[in-house]
Amino acid sequence: YNITMKEMEVLEVLGSGQYGTVRRVYHRPTCVPMALKEIRLELNNQALRQIIMELDVLHKARSPYIVDFYGAFFIESCVYYCMEFMDYGSLDRLYPAGIPEDILGKITLSTVRGLMFLKDELNVIHRDVKPTNILVNKKGEVKLCDFGVSGQLNQSLAKTHVGCQSYMAPERIFDVENSAVGYTIQSDVWSLGLTIIEVATGRYPYDISTNMFEQLNAIVHGDPPKLPESRYSPLACDFVARCLTKLSTVRPAYPELLQHPWLVEVDAKDVDMEDWAARSYGLYLARGGNRQVAPLIK
Ligand code: ADP
């Protein structure tokens, strides 16, 4: 069954990122609300067809920690990607309220399980772990999206990458040209460590007032950032420190992370994620919510 644009009732814009725009849509034949991501690419039809083919493996990607994939198609030079609608959007909207350790633990556990599922079931490395790629729904479920399943798509996006906050691991930074060759699970684990700190503290952990070169220099040559010891337990801080091991060859992989005493403890706890998600989303709406704010001109 191939999903098409004609079947969609297109609703509001949910957000836009570096590569395109995500809209809420209603899929008429199945009555399922979906999120439709549009990615504009300067590619020929053959390359676009290849992307759609490569995305097809996602039909097998059923996991409670991964945003469901419903299908993809292209129109002119845009790829359209249909996925599960996640009511509350990405973590970056929900963290300014400050995140208690129990909640942070559950978010981390879901993310690690999602990343391990991608690796074990699809042999896929995510390549873009960051707060905007971790989504939350009304049930308080936390799921990953935007993983690098299509080699063709990874290549095209890498060429147009213009991010100003880098979640890239130190070993990745001076190797941008060879990104298809050297990417490992350990690079995702680094990005996970940075993501946990950002979600916990409400801000990206490196100094973004300096230029990009200074930032990358700090990642490669500086000490890795830490979870604030005043607010988080020694176990949580140790977990993050391990993710942010600078030497990639000794950085832990997922089975080891899942056995870390912090996640073992988190797994045994009953945490009301639904209540946290609803309250944080309420605060997000109160701050002005989904309004697209025009950048200030100095
Ligand atoms: P980015 O490049 O920042 O990852 P995306 O283009 O992937 O951005 O998405 C833009 C925004 O749209 C996200 O930050 C998120 O808030 C929202 N969004 C993306 N996917 C979904 C989804 N499946 N359900 C609900 N909101 C989504």
Residues whose N, C-alpha, C, O or C-beta is under 5 A from the ligand:
A	BS01	ADP	L14 G15 S16 G17 Q18 Y19 G20 T21 V22 A35 M83 E84 F85 M86 G89 S90 T132 N133
